[in-house]
Amino acid sequence: MRRFRFVTLDVFTDRRFGGNQLAVFPEARGLDEAEMQALAAEFNLSETTFVLPPQDPANTARVRIFNRVAEMPFAGHPSVGTAWVLAQQAPAGAGRLRLEEVAGIVEVELWRDAAGAVRGAAIAAPQPLAVGAAMPVEAIAACAGLDPAMVVTARHPPQLAADGGNPRVLVEVTAEGLAAARPDLGAFQRCVAAHPALCGRLSLYLYRREGEGLRARMFSPLTGTWEDPATGSAATPLAGFLLHLSGAEAASLDILQGVEMGRPSLLRTTARRTASGIRATVGGHCVPVLRGEAEL
């Protein structure tokens, strides 16, 4: 019998049972890909991560990320949460980590309190912002169970964007639309079939302005995530895309997500223009919840 240690934590929150849940296997050597996928499906969380030795010794670790049905090239809350777990074993005072993920190197800045304890982390998306195709309002509204009039198009139509291999459709909606949104699985399936630009994947990141920040919700029912309480890999392309629209050189933006699920999450983003394109970061706090062993 083989045993593999795991921990779970809540990410993008400073209290248990808020934020987004994550399972981390900090010593995953000996697990094959099929076993990783089976464990991720068994945990039934939006993502589970598996930590392996880095391929380049200059980096901290290699991290594989699985949702319920497939491996992901990059994901936000798994990167932040895995960095928090690894930081518990890092030398005192260490401020940065480098994670090898399928989409590229994810650079991590650790957040420490006055006593030196790691409370959270900020990660840089591994790729610059890539803006894809605009999507039809009617089809996207149907996916979210909304009247098309609830989709705001004054600044942009529903827009595909990514910065790490996970395209999201960014959708500005009215306050009423954000509150009323409910994913329609049939509409998601029809939309994917009708639009080859989606490459068989569709995740909606709905947002609206609220004061100096944003409120957001994310739906990805085709991967089993009907709603996600905190989506770092949607927050970074959104931050980058809004900077792209504004024409500014840099910006910071707080995003509140998960409120409707009873798991409020705070995602703190930055975006800036660089020689390689618009680059974004997202950060937040983490709280440990459970620990145990899986037997295989």
Buried (B, 14 or more C-beta within 10 A) or exposed (E): EEEBEBBBBBBBBBEEEBBBBBBBBBEBEEBEEEBBBBBBBEBEBBBBBBBBEBEEEEBBBBBBBBBBEEBBBBBBBBBBBBBBBBBEEBEEEBEEBBBBBBBBBBBBBBBBEEEEEBBBBBBBBBBBBBBBBBBBBEBBBBBBBBBBEBBBEEEBBBBBBBBBBBBBBBBBBBEEBBBBBEBBEEBBBBBBEEBEEBEEBBBBBBBBEBEEBBBBBBBBBBBEBEBBBBBBBBBBBBBBBBBBEEEEEEBBBBBBBBBBBEBBBBBBBBBBBEEEEBBBBBBBBBBBBEEEEBEE
